[in-house]
Amino acid sequence: MISARHYLIDLQQLQQINEETNQARFIKRIVAPDTTEPPPLPIEYNEYSYLKKNINLLLLFLVIQMMNQQIQSVK
C-alpha cells in the first residue's frame, strides 16, 4: 500500500520538508517569463490590411481620420 506523504514547503529557505521524517531537500525556484507585454503582431498585419477586408470598417476609419484632421486644424 502506498501512503500519502505530507510536506511543508519553506519558501524562504527554498526547502521541502517531509513532516513525518523531518527530512528536507532543497527546491529550485524557476521564475516565469514576463508576460505583461502582448506578443508582437505578425509583420503582414497593420490596421489598413485588416480594414481592406471589411469595407464598412474602412469607411468608418476614413471618416474618423477626416474628423480628427478637422479637429486638429481648428485647434
FIKOLZA-1660 file (N, C-alpha, C; in steps of 0.1 Angstrom, whole numbers, plus 5000, padded with zeros to 4 digits):
% residues 75
   i   px   py   pz ch aa at
   1 5008 4988 5000  A  M  N
   1 5000 5000 5000  A  M CA
   1 5009 5012 5000  A  M  C
   2 5006 5022 4992  A  I  N
   2 5013 5034 4991  A  I CA
   2 5006 5045 4999  A  I  C
   3 5013 5051 5008  A  S  N
   3 5007 5061 5017  A  S CA
   3 5010 5075 5012  A  S  C
   4 5001 5084 5015  A  A  N
   4 5003 5098 5011  A  A CA
   4 5013 5104 5020  A  A  C
   5 5022 5112 5015  A  R  N
   5 5032 5119 5023  A  R CA
   5 5028 5134 5023  A  R  C
   6 5031 5140 5034  A  H  N
   6 5028 5154 5036  A  H CA
   6 5041 5162 5038  A  H  C
   7 5041 5172 5030  A  Y  N
   7 5053 5181 5030  A  Y CA
   7 5050 5195 5034  A  Y  C
   8 5060 5201 5041  A  L  N
   8 5059 5215 5044  A  L CA
   8 5069 5222 5034  A  L  C
   9 5064 5232 5028  A  I  N
   9 5072 5240 5018  A  I CA
   9 5076 5253 5025  A  I  C
  10 5089 5254 5026  A  D  N
  10 5095 5266 5032  A  D CA
  10 5101 5275 5021  A  D  C
  11 5093 5285 5017  A  L  N
  11 5097 5293 5006  A  L CA
  11 5109 5303 5009  A  L  C
  12 5111 5306 5021  A  Q  N
  12 5122 5315 5025  A  Q CA
  12 5135 5307 5024  A  Q  C
  13 5135 5295 5028  A  Q  N
  13 5147 5286 5028  A  Q CA
  13 5148 5278 5015  A  Q  C
  14 5137 5278 5007  A  L  N
  14 5136 5270 4995  A  L CA
  14 5138 5255 4998  A  L  C
  15 5130 5250 5007  A  Q  N
  15 5131 5236 5011  A  Q CA
  15 5118 5230 5012  A  Q  C
  16 5118 5217 5009  A  Q  N
  16 5106 5208 5010  A  Q CA
  16 5109 5199 5022  A  Q  C
  17 5100 5199 5032  A  I  N
  17 5103 5191 5044  A  I CA
  17 5092 5181 5046  A  I  C
  18 5097 5168 5047  A  N  N
  18 5088 5157 5050  A  N CA
  18 5083 5159 5064  A  N  C
  19 5070 5161 5067  A  E  N
  19 5065 5163 5080  A  E CA
  19 5067 5151 5089  A  E  C
  20 5067 5139 5083  A  E  N
  20 5068 5126 5091  A  E CA
  20 5082 5124 5095  A  E  C
  21 5092 5125 5086  A  T  N
  21 5106 5122 5089  A  T CA
  21 5115 5134 5092  A  T  C
  22 5109 5146 5089  A  N  N
  22 5117 5158 5091  A  N CA
  22 5129 5159 5081  A  N  C
  23 5129 5151 5071  A  Q  N
  23 5139 5152 5061  A  Q CA
  23 5136 5164 5052  A  Q  C
  24 5146 5171 5048  A  A  N
  24 5145 5183 5040  A  A CA
  24 5153 5182 5027  A  A  C
  25 5148 5187 5017  A  R  N
  25 5156 5188 5005  A  R CA
  25 5153 5202 4998  A  R  C
  26 5163 5206 4991  A  F  N
  26 5162 5219 4985  A  F CA
  26 5153 5219 4973  A  F  C
  27 5146 5230 4971  A  I  N
  27 5138 5231 4959  A  I CA
  27 5143 5242 4951  A  I  C
  28 5140 5242 4938  A  K  N
  28 5146 5252 4929  A  K CA
  28 5134 5262 4925  A  K  C
  29 5138 5274 4925  A  R  N
  29 5128 5285 4922  A  R CA
  29 5130 5288 4907  A  R  C
  30 5119 5287 4899  A  I  N
  30 5120 5290 4885  A  I CA
  30 5111 5302 4883  A  I  C
  31 5117 5313 4878  A  V  N
  31 5109 5325 4876  A  V CA
  31 5102 5324 4862  A  V  C
  32 5089 5327 4862  A  A  N
  32 5082 5326 4849  A  A CA
  32 5086 5338 4841  A  A  C
  33 5085 5337 4828  A  P  N
  33 5089 5348 4819  A  P CA
  33 5078 5360 4821  A  P  C
  34 5083 5372 4819  A  D  N
  34 5074 5383 4820  A  D CA
  34 5064 5383 4808  A  D  C
  35 5051 5382 4812  A  T  N
  35 5040 5381 4802  A  T CA
  35 5032 5394 4802  A  T  C
  36 5037 5405 4807  A  T  N
  36 5029 5417 4807  A  T CA
  36 5028 5423 4793  A  T  C
  37 5038 5421 4785  A  E  N
  37 5038 5427 4772  A  E CA
  37 5030 5418 4762  A  E  C
  38 5022 5423 4754  A  P  N
  38 5014 5415 4744  A  P CA
  38 5024 5410 4734  A  P  C
  39 5021 5399 4728  A  P  N
  39 5030 5393 4717  A  P CA
  39 5030 5403 4705  A  P  C
  40 5041 5404 4698  A  P  N
  40 5041 5413 4687  A  P CA
  40 5032 5408 4676  A  P  C
  41 5027 5418 4668  A  L  N
  41 5018 5414 4657  A  L CA
  41 5026 5409 4646  A  L  C
  42 5020 5400 4638  A  P  N
  42 5027 5395 4626  A  P CA
  42 5031 5407 4617  A  P  C
  43 5042 5405 4609  A  I  N
  43 5047 5416 4601  A  I CA
  43 5037 5420 4591  A  I  C
  44 5029 5411 4585  A  E  N
  44 5019 5415 4575  A  E CA
  44 5007 5422 4580  A  E  C
  45 5005 5422 4594  A  Y  N
  45 4994 5429 4600  A  Y CA
  45 4996 5444 4601  A  Y  C
  46 4986 5451 4597  A  N  N
  46 4986 5465 4601  A  N CA
  46 4971 5469 4600  A  N  C
  47 4968 5481 4605  A  E  N
  47 4953 5485 4605  A  E CA
  47 4947 5485 4592  A  E  C
  48 4955 5489 4581  A  Y  N
  48 4950 5490 4568  A  Y CA
  48 4947 5476 4562  A  Y  C
  49 4956 5467 4564  A  S  N
  49 4954 5454 4558  A  S CA
  49 4941 5447 4563  A  S  C
  50 4938 5449 4576  A  Y  N
  50 4926 5444 4581  A  Y CA
  50 4913 5452 4576  A  Y  C
  51 4915 5465 4575  A  L  N
  51 4904 5473 4571  A  L CA
  51 4900 5471 4556  A  L  C
  52 4910 5468 4548  A  K  N
  52 4907 5465 4534  A  K CA
  52 4898 5453 4532  A  K  C
  53 4898 5444 4541  A  K  N
  53 4889 5432 4540  A  K CA
  53 4875 5435 4544  A  K  C
  54 4873 5446 4551  A  N  N
  54 4859 5450 4556  A  N CA
  54 4856 5464 4552  A  N  C
  55 4849 5466 4541  A  I  N
  55 4846 5480 4536  A  I CA
  55 4840 5489 4546  A  I  C
  56 4830 5484 4554  A  N  N
  56 4824 5492 4564  A  N CA
  56 4833 5498 4574  A  N  C
  57 4842 5489 4578  A  L  N
  57 4852 5494 4588  A  L CA
  57 4862 5504 4582  A  L  C
  58 4865 5501 4569  A  L  N
  58 4874 5511 4562  A  L CA
  58 4868 5524 4561  A  L  C
  59 4855 5525 4557  A  L  N
  59 4848 5538 4556  A  L CA
  59 4847 5545 4569  A  L  C
  60 4844 5538 4579  A  L  N
  60 4844 5544 4593  A  L CA
  60 4857 5549 4597  A  L  C
  61 4868 5541 4594  A  F  N
  61 4881 5545 4597  A  F CA
  61 4885 5559 4590  A  F  C
  62 4881 5559 4577  A  L  N
  62 4884 5571 4570  A  L CA
  62 4877 5583 4575  A  L  C
  63 4864 5581 4579  A  V  N
  63 4856 5592 4584  A  V CA
  63 4862 5597 4597  A  V  C
  64 4866 5588 4605  A  I  N
  64 4873 5592 4618  A  I CA
  64 4886 5600 4616  A  I  C
  65 4893 5595 4606  A  Q  N
  65 4906 5602 4603  A  Q CA
  65 4903 5616 4598  A  Q  C
  66 4893 5618 4590  A  M  N
  66 4890 5631 4585  A  M CA
  66 4885 5640 4596  A  M  C
  67 4877 5635 4605  A  M  N
  67 4872 5642 4616  A  M CA
  67 4884 5647 4625  A  M  C
  68 4893 5638 4628  A  N  N
  68 4905 5641 4636  A  N CA
  68 4913 5652 4629  A  N  C
  69 4915 5652 4616  A  Q  N
  69 4922 5662 4609  A  Q CA
  69 4915 5676 4610  A  Q  C
  70 4902 5675 4610  A  Q  N
  70 4894 5688 4611  A  Q CA
  70 4896 5694 4625  A  Q  C
  71 4895 5685 4635  A  I  N
  71 4897 5689 4649  A  I CA
  71 4910 5695 4651  A  I  C
  72 4921 5689 4645  A  Q  N
  72 4934 5694 4647  A  Q CA
  72 4936 5707 4640  A  Q  C
  73 4929 5709 4629  A  S  N
  73 4931 5722 4622  A  S CA
  73 4924 5734 4629  A  S  C
  74 4914 5730 4637  A  V  N
  74 4906 5741 4644  A  V CA
  74 4914 5745 4656  A  V  C
  75 4922 5737 4662  A  K  N
  75 4930 5740 4674  A  K CA
  75 4940 5750 4671  A  K  C
% end
